[in-house]
């Protein structure tokens, strides 16, 4: 899409494919971040909690945004992008735990798109991460990305 088409896509919703959040993924995230709390990595102890099983870290759920975006064929994408960077978030809320072995998907909506300077664009996407079979979403995030053409 060109810049005008991106602006025209503001407000349109798109949905990603489902992605499984495995125990191996959770364990690797624990190793990468140093967060080895038992609710994430010890299935036997986690059975004794209200969750009944291990759960993904909230920050792991947040870190799935790029993967879910890549698995979202209808998400608006600017043509000719050479590089993209995370710029930050306006809002992130973790609403429900993601149990190990569950599947999640991203329901996204482009909310802003601006040219910051020639060849540099900034856009904001609101994404709700849904858990298959759950009425309550795992997370809602308003995320800002900059891309360079």
QUIHU-V20404 format. One line per field, one symbol per residue. phi: phi as a letter, one per 40 degrees, with the letter a starting at -180 (. if undefined). burial: # if it has 9 or more other C-alpha atoms within 8 Angstrom, else .. A space follows every 10 residues. Layout:
phi->???
burial->???
This chain:
phi->.ccccccccd gccbbcccbc cccccccccd ccbgcbddcc bbdccccccc cgacbccdcc dcccdccccc cbccccbccg ccabbcbibc abbcbacbcd gcbbabbbac baaaccadgb bbbbbcbbcc bdgbccccab bbbbbbbbb
burial->#....##.## ..#####... ###..##.## #......### ###.#####. #.#####..# ##..#..##. .#..#..#.. #..#....#. .#.##.#### .######### ###.#....# ########## #.....#### #########
